[in-house]
C-alpha cells in the first residue's frame, strides 16, 4: 500500500505539471486540477505514441516526462494561481482514498491482465512499436493508448502497474472538486479494476466526467480531447466525441477548428493500427492497403468468427450462429445463461435513457439516446458482447443516481465498497462459483507492496524458419518477448501458418507465411513438448 500511495502521489504531480504546461501552450481556460491532469495525461500518451514508432518506451522516456511534470508543478506553485486551487475534503474523502489504495494492493485477477495487458506493456518497454506485431499475437495489434501511457511509467513511478489506482483517486478528487457527491456510487465498481491496468476503467471515468461536465453546461475544449482520448483507448466509445460535437452544434458553439483535434487523434490512431495491425481500424480488415505485414486471411477469419461466437458466450459453434435467423439470434442472445442478464441490461439501459429523454423533453437527452443507439447497433452488428456495452450501463446508472443526496451516496458507496473488499480479502466465497480463480486472499505484506500472482514458467527457445521464439504453457507477462503460449501454437498449427521476420530481426517487422511440411512436423513436436511443461 505504501508503494501504491507513492505511485499515486508521483502521478498526481507529474500529470498535473505536464497538464499545466500544455494548458498554457494551448491557452485553454480551466481551473480544474482534474481536467488539467487529464490534459497532461493525454499529451504524454500522444507523445509516447509518436516516440514508440522510433524507439522503446524505456526509462529515459519516463525520466523525461517526470522531469517536465515536476517542473510544471513547481512553476505552478510559484504563481498566484495556486491560491485558486482549493478542494474541500472531509473524512469520507480520505476514507475512500484509503479504500482505493487498499483494493489496489491485491494481485491482478483479470484473465486479460496476463494474456493482453502485461505482454503489451512488456513489448512496448523493450522494443517500442513492432511492425506487424499482430502476426505474432493478434491481441498485441490492439495496443491501447492506455497501455502505451502505462508503459512509459512502468520503470520507476509505477513499477507494479497500478496506474488505475491513480485514476480512481483522480476521479475521487473530481467528485470533491465539483461537489458531485452522487458519483461516489461508482467507486465500488472501480475497485474491481484498480488491481490491473484495464482500459475499461479510463473509458468509464472519462465518460462520466464528460457527460457530467456537459450536463452542468461547463463547455471546454478539454472535453473533446478527453472523448477522443477515450476512443484511442478503446474505439467502442466512438459515440462520445460524436455526442460532444453534436452538443456543440446544438448549442451553436461549434467551430470548424474543432475538427483539428479530431484529425490529429484520428490520424495517429490509424497510423498506429496500420503499423501494428496492417489495417486502419482494429480488428476490422477494412480499407486494405495490401501492406506486406497484414495478418493472414485465416487469422482474420478466425478473429471475426470468435467475435461472433463470443456474442453468445461461446455456447454455440460458428456454423450454428450463422444458421440463426433474426428471431433465433435475438432469442439465443437473451437465453445464454447468467450473462444474458447483462444483455437484457443493454435494453433496460437504453430504455432508461429513453425515458429520461421523453420526460425531460431536452435535446441533450435526445442526442445522448441517439448516440448510444448508434453505438449499440454498430456493436451488435459485429460482436454483441456485454463487455462492449459497459459505457451504456454506466450512463443509465448515472441518470438514475444523479439526484442522490450526499448522505445517500456516501452510505451506498461505503456499503458496497466494504462488501467488495470482503470478497477480495476472502475470495473463497466467489471462487466456489467458479469465479475469481486468480484472486488471492489478504497478506500483511500488502501494507508495504502490492501482492503479485507468482507463477513458474519453464521456457525453451525454438526456431521455425527465420523466427526465434520461446514457449510457455500458459499466459505470462513475466516471459521475455517473444514468447509464444500454447494457445497460439495450436492456432498456428491448425491454420498451418507461422510468424516470420520481415528482415532479420523483430525491429524490421513480422509477417505470416504458410508452413512447409517439415515445419508443420516441427511445430507439432514443439506443441507436444510444451504440453509437458510445468506451469
VOFIFI-108144 format. One line per field, with one value per residue (C-alpha): x, y, z; residue number from 1. Coordinates in Angstrom, 2 decimals, padded with zeros to 5 digits. Layout:
<sites>
east = c(X,...)
north = c(Y,...)
up = c(Z,...)
seq = c(NUM,...)
</sites>
This chain:
<sites>
east = c(000.00,002.83,004.38,001.00,000.45,003.82,002.86,-000.41,001.36,004.01,001.47,-000.71,002.23,003.61,000.35,-000.78,002.59,002.55,-001.05,-000.22,002.47,000.17,-002.72,-000.61,000.77,-002.72,-004.24,-007.02,-009.14,-009.67,-009.02,-009.83,-006.99,-008.53,-009.13,-005.63,-004.24,-006.14,-004.71,-001.25,-002.12,-003.39,-000.34,002.01,000.14,000.19,003.91,004.68,002.74,004.89,008.08,007.11,007.43,011.14,012.39,011.35,009.37,012.27,013.38,014.74,011.22,009.85,012.57,011.83,008.11,008.69,011.14,008.79,005.85,007.65,008.95,005.42,004.13,006.90,006.24,002.52,003.17,005.36,002.38,-000.61,-002.88,-002.07,-004.45,-007.37,-006.69,-008.95,-010.60,-012.85,-012.29,-013.70,-013.32,-015.02,-012.59,-009.68,-011.69,-012.39,-008.79,-007.63,-010.17,-008.91,-005.27,-006.11,-008.11,-005.22,-002.80,-004.39,-002.99,-004.35,-007.07,-008.46,-007.57,-006.73,-004.06,-001.89,-002.94,-003.01,-002.11,001.24,002.52,001.59,003.36,006.38,006.99,006.49,009.10,011.53,011.05,008.51,006.12,006.89,005.66,003.08,003.11,-000.44,001.14,002.81,-000.28,-003.44,-004.22,-001.00,-002.17,-004.70,-002.18,-004.47,-003.24,-003.79,-001.07,001.18,000.76,001.25,004.42,006.05,005.68,006.41,010.11,010.11,006.81,004.54,006.65,003.69,001.32,-001.22,-001.96,-005.71,-005.46,-004.16,-007.03,-009.62,-008.08,-008.16,-011.87,-012.37,-010.69,-013.02,-016.05,-014.97,-013.63,-017.01,-019.04,-020.79,-021.15,-023.60,-020.63,-019.33,-021.80,-019.48,-016.38,-017.24,-017.41,-014.00,-012.49,-012.87,-010.41,-007.71,-005.51,-004.57,-004.26,-007.63,-008.59,-012.24,-011.69,-010.38,-013.19,-015.82,-014.30,-013.85,-017.44,-018.76,-016.70,-017.60,-021.34,-021.35,-019.48,-021.81,-024.92,-023.75,-023.12,-019.39,-018.19,-014.50,-012.29,-010.71,-013.94,-013.42,-009.78,-010.96,-013.57,-011.09,-008.56,-011.22,-011.66,-007.89,-008.03,-011.00,-012.71,-016.09,-016.71,-016.67,-020.10,-018.66,-016.81,-019.80,-022.05,-019.70,-019.65,-023.44,-023.96,-021.72,-023.71,-026.97,-025.65,-024.38,-020.87,-019.37,-016.20,-014.52,-011.29,-012.88,-012.09,-008.33,-008.02,-010.33,-007.84,-004.81,-006.14,-007.69,-004.58,-002.30,-004.68,-004.88,-001.11,-000.60,-003.12,-001.59,001.87,000.90,-002.12,-001.93,-005.40,-006.53,-009.22,-008.54,-009.76,-011.73,-010.00,-011.39,-009.63,-006.98,-003.69,-002.26,000.62,003.06,002.67,-001.14,-002.37,-003.20,-006.79,-007.07,-006.34,-008.70,-011.49,-010.75,-010.94,-014.31,-015.68,-014.55,-016.09,-019.40,-019.36,-018.48,-021.74,-023.33,-020.70,-019.17,-022.23,-022.73,-020.36,-019.75,-021.78,-024.71,-024.61,-024.51,-027.62,-029.63,-032.34,-033.24,-035.63,-033.12,-030.36,-032.50,-033.78,-030.37,-028.76,-031.23,-031.03,-027.32,-027.17,-026.41,-024.67,-027.99,-028.96,-026.27,-027.60,-031.08,-029.38,-028.45,-032.12,-033.05,-030.26,-031.33,-034.93,-033.85,-032.04,-035.11,-037.39,-035.29,-035.30,-039.09,-039.59,-037.14,-038.03,-034.45,-032.35,-029.39,-031.06,-032.35,-028.85,-027.45,-030.02,-029.37,-025.59,-026.00,-028.40,-025.95,-023.18,-025.36,-026.45,-022.85,-021.54,-024.36,-023.65,-020.19,-019.83,-022.59,-020.52,-021.90,-018.48,-018.67,-021.72,-020.17,-020.49,-024.21,-024.79,-022.82,-024.86,-028.14,-026.85,-025.60,-029.09,-030.68,-028.40,-027.62,-030.19,-028.89,-028.08,-024.55,-025.61,-027.32,-024.36,-021.83,-023.87,-024.27,-020.60,-019.37,-021.65,-020.76,-017.05,-016.80,-018.67,-016.20,-013.19,-014.52,-014.70,-011.10,-009.92,-011.78,-012.11,-013.20,-016.79,-016.79,-014.29,-016.76,-018.92,-016.03,-015.27,-012.13,-009.75,-006.71,-007.82,-005.62,-006.53,-005.03,-001.49,000.21,002.95,000.33,000.65,004.04,003.98,001.15,000.59,001.56,000.48,003.75,003.90,006.79,007.16,009.64,010.70,012.85,013.98,012.97,013.25,010.92,012.11,013.88,011.77,013.32,010.97,010.39,007.33,005.15,002.35,000.25,-000.12,002.56,003.66,006.89,008.07,010.56,009.42,008.78,007.28,004.51,001.90,000.39,-002.90,-001.27,000.93,-002.20,-003.79,-000.77,-000.79,-004.48,-004.12,-000.67,000.93,003.65,005.24,008.43,010.74,010.26,014.02,016.45,015.03,012.00,012.87,012.24,008.77,006.79,004.57,002.89,003.54,002.45,004.42,006.21,005.54,008.76,007.89,004.42,006.01,008.47,005.62,003.68,006.77,007.12,003.46,003.89,006.98,005.24,002.28,004.68,005.96,005.00,003.10)
north = c(000.00,002.37,001.89,002.36,005.57,006.86,005.94,007.86,010.86,010.92,010.64,013.36,015.76,014.61,014.65,017.95,019.54,018.36,019.48,022.98,023.38,022.15,024.24,027.39,026.49,025.87,028.76,026.57,028.08,025.75,025.92,022.27,020.22,017.06,018.36,019.83,016.46,014.72,017.23,016.24,012.56,012.97,014.93,012.34,009.45,011.17,011.92,008.39,007.03,009.08,008.04,004.34,004.39,005.10,003.66,001.71,003.38,002.86,004.56,007.59,008.39,008.12,010.35,012.98,013.18,013.02,015.92,018.04,017.24,018.11,021.30,022.28,021.61,023.70,026.58,026.42,026.77,029.80,031.65,033.37,030.81,028.30,030.13,029.26,025.53,024.54,021.17,020.85,017.44,015.62,012.32,010.36,011.68,010.14,007.01,006.33,007.19,004.54,002.03,002.54,002.02,-000.99,-002.63,-001.92,-003.87,-007.22,-009.29,-008.84,-011.37,-010.50,-013.01,-010.13,-008.90,-011.91,-012.52,-008.92,-006.09,-007.40,-008.67,-005.35,-003.26,-005.58,-005.34,-001.56,-001.20,-003.49,-002.58,000.17,-000.45,-003.62,-003.52,-006.28,-007.47,-008.75,-011.54,-012.74,-012.32,-010.65,-009.20,-007.19,-005.50,-003.65,-001.88,000.58,004.13,003.35,000.71,002.97,005.58,002.91,001.54,004.95,005.00,001.35,001.71,003.92,005.69,002.66,-000.45,-002.66,-001.39,000.12,003.13,002.51,003.24,006.69,007.16,006.15,008.64,011.33,010.64,010.90,014.32,015.28,014.37,016.70,019.36,019.64,018.67,015.95,013.51,011.20,009.99,008.24,005.48,004.43,003.98,000.41,-000.67,000.90,-001.24,-004.22,-002.65,-000.99,-004.09,-004.15,-001.59,-002.42,000.11,-000.24,001.98,005.06,004.95,004.70,007.55,009.74,009.05,010.05,013.24,014.34,013.71,015.38,018.43,018.83,018.31,021.11,023.34,023.56,023.82,023.29,022.13,019.63,017.62,016.93,015.98,013.66,011.96,011.48,010.07,007.59,006.41,005.90,003.83,001.76,002.56,001.24,004.68,006.38,007.77,010.06,012.59,012.39,013.41,016.23,017.65,017.29,019.03,021.90,022.19,022.20,024.95,026.88,026.73,024.57,025.89,024.24,024.40,021.54,019.27,019.76,017.57,015.01,014.72,014.69,011.90,010.01,010.05,008.99,006.16,004.90,005.15,003.08,000.49,000.34,-000.17,-002.85,-004.49,-003.66,-002.07,001.39,000.09,-002.78,-005.55,-004.87,-005.75,-002.65,-000.31,-002.76,-001.07,-004.55,-003.99,-006.92,-007.27,-007.51,-010.71,-013.75,-014.17,-017.29,-015.34,-012.51,-015.01,-016.72,-013.39,-012.49,-015.95,-015.80,-012.32,-013.65,-016.70,-014.55,-012.71,-015.92,-016.60,-019.36,-021.54,-022.17,-023.01,-020.58,-022.78,-022.78,-018.99,-018.49,-020.67,-018.41,-016.28,-012.93,-014.43,-017.15,-014.56,-012.46,-015.48,-017.05,-013.71,-013.37,-017.02,-017.90,-018.28,-015.77,-013.42,-012.98,-010.78,-008.34,-008.50,-007.70,-004.88,-003.24,-002.95,-001.80,000.81,002.23,002.29,004.28,006.84,006.94,007.53,010.49,011.90,011.61,013.05,015.96,016.86,018.07,017.83,016.97,013.71,013.01,013.40,011.19,008.49,008.69,008.34,005.36,003.65,004.19,002.69,-000.28,-001.08,-000.89,-003.18,-005.71,-005.93,-007.44,-008.76,-008.21,-008.96,-007.48,-006.04,-003.73,-002.05,-001.05,002.66,002.18,000.65,003.47,006.22,004.63,004.34,007.93,009.18,007.07,008.28,011.86,013.23,011.21,013.26,013.31,011.17,008.56,008.45,008.03,005.27,003.35,003.70,002.67,-000.37,-001.66,-000.90,-002.88,-005.76,-005.84,-005.62,-008.57,-010.55,-009.63,-010.48,-013.81,-014.80,-018.34,-017.06,-016.33,-019.00,-021.73,-020.37,-020.77,-017.03,-015.08,-018.02,-015.72,-013.88,-014.44,-013.62,-010.80,-010.92,-008.36,-007.77,-005.80,-002.99,-002.23,-003.58,-004.90,-008.61,-010.37,-013.72,-015.57,-018.50,-020.64,-020.90,-023.19,-021.75,-023.22,-021.44,-022.72,-021.55,-022.07,-020.55,-017.33,-016.70,-017.40,-017.68,-019.19,-021.12,-021.09,-023.41,-020.53,-016.79,-014.93,-011.34,-012.47,-014.20,-012.38,-011.24,-013.04,-015.93,-017.93,-019.60,-022.99,-021.45,-019.59,-022.57,-024.66,-021.88,-021.70,-025.48,-025.56,-022.97,-024.08,-020.64,-019.11,-015.69,-014.77,-011.75,-009.30,-008.88,-010.46,-009.40,-008.07,-004.43,-004.94,-006.34,-009.58,-011.23,-014.63,-017.35,-020.90,-023.68,-026.31,-029.99,-030.26,-027.13,-028.49,-031.60,-029.46,-027.32,-030.40,-031.60,-028.19,-028.32,-031.82,-030.74,-027.60,-029.58,-031.48,-028.30,-027.44,-024.22)
up = c(000.00,000.80,-002.65,-004.35,-002.37,-003.58,-007.16,-006.85,-005.32,-008.06,-010.89,-009.35,-009.55,-012.92,-014.86,-013.37,-014.11,-017.72,-017.99,-016.75,-019.42,-022.22,-020.91,-021.12,-024.55,-025.98,-023.97,-022.57,-019.82,-016.87,-013.15,-012.60,-011.14,-012.60,-016.13,-016.16,-015.06,-017.84,-020.30,-019.11,-019.37,-022.93,-024.07,-022.57,-024.22,-027.62,-027.40,-026.19,-029.17,-031.54,-029.69,-029.86,-033.67,-033.30,-030.03,-026.89,-024.11,-021.75,-018.55,-020.46,-021.68,-018.16,-016.69,-019.35,-018.52,-014.76,-015.01,-017.16,-014.89,-011.67,-013.28,-014.32,-010.80,-009.20,-011.62,-010.78,-007.05,-007.78,-009.31,-007.74,-009.36,-006.63,-004.28,-006.60,-006.34,-003.48,-002.97,000.06,001.59,004.60,006.43,003.63,001.02,002.90,003.71,000.03,-000.88,001.60,000.24,-003.33,-002.39,-000.22,-003.03,-005.42,-003.27,-004.16,-007.00,-010.55,-011.27,-014.72,-017.45,-019.82,-017.43,-018.21,-021.83,-023.09,-020.69,-019.45,-022.82,-024.46,-021.84,-021.89,-025.64,-025.62,-022.89,-024.66,-028.33,-028.93,-031.82,-033.80,-037.39,-037.89,-034.29,-034.77,-036.84,-033.65,-031.46,-032.78,-029.34,-029.40,-032.60,-030.46,-028.17,-026.41,-025.78,-022.09,-022.20,-024.22,-021.48,-018.79,-020.40,-020.15,-016.35,-015.56,-014.73,-011.62,-010.90,-011.34,-011.16,-010.18,-012.89,-010.51,-012.68,-012.38,-008.66,-009.54,-011.97,-009.33,-006.86,-009.56,-010.05,-006.29,-006.39,-009.26,-007.12,-004.32,-006.67,-008.43,-005.33,-007.36,-004.49,-006.26,-008.33,-005.19,-006.07,-008.90,-006.71,-005.57,-009.23,-009.84,-007.08,-009.45,-011.91,-009.81,-009.46,-013.16,-016.00,-017.54,-020.26,-019.21,-016.16,-018.02,-020.61,-017.85,-015.85,-018.93,-020.00,-016.57,-016.45,-020.00,-019.53,-016.12,-017.37,-020.36,-018.24,-015.98,-019.01,-018.44,-022.02,-022.52,-025.37,-022.97,-023.12,-026.82,-026.16,-023.39,-025.55,-028.41,-025.96,-024.81,-028.42,-028.71,-025.53,-026.69,-030.01,-028.80,-027.25,-030.67,-029.78,-027.08,-029.30,-031.68,-028.79,-027.74,-031.29,-031.77,-028.44,-029.58,-032.80,-030.85,-028.57,-031.62,-030.21,-032.93,-034.53,-037.50,-035.50,-033.55,-036.48,-035.97,-032.84,-034.47,-037.34,-035.03,-032.80,-035.72,-037.91,-035.05,-034.09,-037.69,-038.18,-035.05,-036.27,-039.76,-038.29,-035.79,-037.45,-041.15,-041.30,-040.06,-037.67,-035.26,-035.54,-038.75,-042.03,-043.74,-046.21,-047.37,-048.35,-049.01,-046.59,-046.52,-042.74,-042.62,-040.88,-042.97,-044.10,-041.95,-038.77,-039.77,-040.41,-037.10,-035.28,-036.79,-036.05,-032.41,-032.06,-033.36,-031.09,-028.06,-028.65,-027.38,-024.69,-026.85,-026.26,-029.98,-032.83,-035.68,-038.01,-035.59,-035.20,-038.95,-039.19,-036.85,-038.38,-036.79,-034.24,-033.31,-032.86,-030.53,-028.58,-028.02,-027.12,-024.26,-023.13,-022.92,-019.14,-016.40,-018.87,-020.67,-017.71,-018.84,-022.40,-021.13,-019.22,-022.54,-023.50,-020.00,-020.01,-023.38,-022.12,-019.05,-021.22,-023.50,-020.51,-019.36,-022.90,-023.06,-019.58,-019.83,-023.45,-023.82,-026.97,-024.73,-023.71,-027.20,-028.65,-025.89,-026.69,-030.42,-029.96,-027.63,-030.05,-032.94,-030.82,-029.79,-033.35,-034.55,-031.78,-032.16,-035.88,-035.38,-031.80,-029.27,-026.17,-022.95,-022.03,-025.05,-023.51,-020.20,-021.06,-021.84,-018.39,-016.79,-018.48,-017.35,-013.77,-013.93,-014.77,-012.03,-009.22,-010.23,-007.78,-004.81,-001.74,-000.35,002.62,000.47,-001.92,000.88,002.54,-000.73,-001.64,001.82,001.99,-001.48,-001.06,002.17,000.55,-002.38,-000.08,001.94,-001.31,-002.15,001.37,001.45,-002.24,-001.41,-001.34,-005.08,-006.11,-005.17,-008.03,-010.47,-010.36,-009.43,-009.89,-009.76,-006.62,-003.60,-000.03,002.04,003.37,005.63,003.06,001.09,003.61,002.03,-001.51,-003.71,-003.95,-007.17,-008.56,-008.97,-011.36,-012.53,-016.29,-017.98,-021.30,-024.06,-027.20,-030.64,-034.24,-037.18,-040.44,-039.51,-036.39,-032.98,-030.01,-026.59,-025.50,-022.40,-021.39,-020.06,-020.45,-018.55,-018.53,-016.89,-020.04,-022.28,-025.70,-027.99,-026.02,-027.69,-025.47,-026.14,-027.29,-030.18,-031.05,-031.55,-033.58,-035.90,-036.20,-037.13,-039.88,-041.00,-040.66,-038.50,-037.82,-039.69,-039.63,-042.49,-042.38,-039.95,-036.57,-034.68,-035.36,-039.07,-038.52,-038.63,-041.22,-041.53,-044.11,-044.77,-043.09,-045.10,-044.44,-042.41,-040.40,-039.61,-038.17,-036.21,-034.81,-033.67,-031.80,-030.12,-029.05,-027.64,-025.71,-024.44,-023.13,-020.86,-019.24,-015.67,-015.03)
seq = c(1,2,3,4,5,6,7,8,9,10,11,12,13,14,15,16,17,18,19,20,21,22,23,24,25,26,27,28,29,30,31,32,33,34,35,36,37,38,39,40,41,42,43,44,45,46,47,48,49,50,51,52,53,54,55,56,57,58,59,60,61,62,63,64,65,66,67,68,69,70,71,72,73,74,75,76,77,78,79,80,81,82,83,84,85,86,87,88,89,90,91,92,93,94,95,96,97,98,99,100,101,102,103,104,105,106,107,108,109,110,111,112,113,114,115,116,117,118,119,120,121,122,123,124,125,126,127,128,129,130,131,132,133,134,135,136,137,138,139,140,141,142,143,144,145,146,147,148,149,150,151,152,153,154,155,156,157,158,159,160,161,162,163,164,165,166,167,168,169,170,171,172,173,174,175,176,177,178,179,180,181,182,183,184,185,186,187,188,189,190,191,192,193,194,195,196,197,198,199,200,201,202,203,204,205,206,207,208,209,210,211,212,213,214,215,216,217,218,219,220,221,222,223,224,225,226,227,228,229,230,231,232,233,234,235,236,237,238,239,240,241,242,243,244,245,246,247,248,249,250,251,252,253,254,255,256,257,258,259,260,261,262,263,264,265,266,267,268,269,270,271,272,273,274,275,276,277,278,279,280,281,282,283,284,285,286,287,288,289,290,291,292,293,294,295,296,297,298,299,300,301,302,303,304,305,306,307,308,309,310,311,312,313,314,315,316,317,318,319,320,321,322,323,324,325,326,327,328,329,330,331,332,333,334,335,336,337,338,339,340,341,342,343,344,345,346,347,348,349,350,351,352,353,354,355,356,357,358,359,360,361,362,363,364,365,366,367,368,369,370,371,372,373,374,375,376,377,378,379,380,381,382,383,384,385,386,387,388,389,390,391,392,393,394,395,396,397,398,399,400,401,402,403,404,405,406,407,408,409,410,411,412,413,414,415,416,417,418,419,420,421,422,423,424,425,426,427,428,429,430,431,432,433,434,435,436,437,438,439,440,441,442,443,444,445,446,447,448,449,450,451,452,453,454,455,456,457,458,459,460,461,462,463,464,465,466,467,468,469,470,471,472,473,474,475,476,477,478,479,480,481,482,483,484,485,486,487,488,489,490,491,492,493,494,495,496,497,498,499,500,501,502,503,504,505,506,507,508,509,510,511,512,513,514,515,516,517,518,519,520,521,522,523,524,525,526,527,528,529,530,531,532,533,534,535)
</sites>
